[in-house]
Amino acid sequence: MAQLLLTVVAVEKVKKPGLHTDGGGQNLIVTNKQVKRWELRLTVEGKR
């Protein structure tokens, strides 16, 4: 699986609201007010 790593520079440049993913379960969520937060989705024993 190819991963698009979200680097510090890439995160600083993101301005568009929405979900930005790196392909490895880590998501950067940007709100309309330019608030940025991270979300990590993982699976343990087949459950999220």
N, C-alpha and C positions, 0 to 999 in steps of 0.2 A: 504494500500500500504506500503510495507516494504521499508525503506530508509537506504541506506548505507552511513552514514554520513562521509564526508571527514574531518578528524581531522587534526590539525596542523602537527602532527607527520606523518600521512599518506601522506599529501601533500608534506612534505619535502622529503619523501622517493621516490616519483614518479619520475622516470627518463625516462620512455618510452614515446616517442612522441605520441600524439593522444588525443582523447577525453575521459575524465574520469568523470563519472557522479555519483551523490549520490542518484539518483532515485526520487528526489523531484524538479527537474527543474534546479538545480544548477550544472553547468559543470565546470570542470577544464580542460583547454586546454593547452597542452604542445607542444611547437614547436621543430623542429629539433635542434635548438640552445639552448635548455633547458630553454626557456623563458616560464613562467607560467602566465596564466591570467584566470580570472573568467568570466563566462557567466551565466546570470540568464534568464531563459525563463519562462514567465508567460502569463497567459491568462486572459483578462479582457473582460467581456461580450461576451465571445465566440470568441474573436479575440486575436491573438498573437501580 
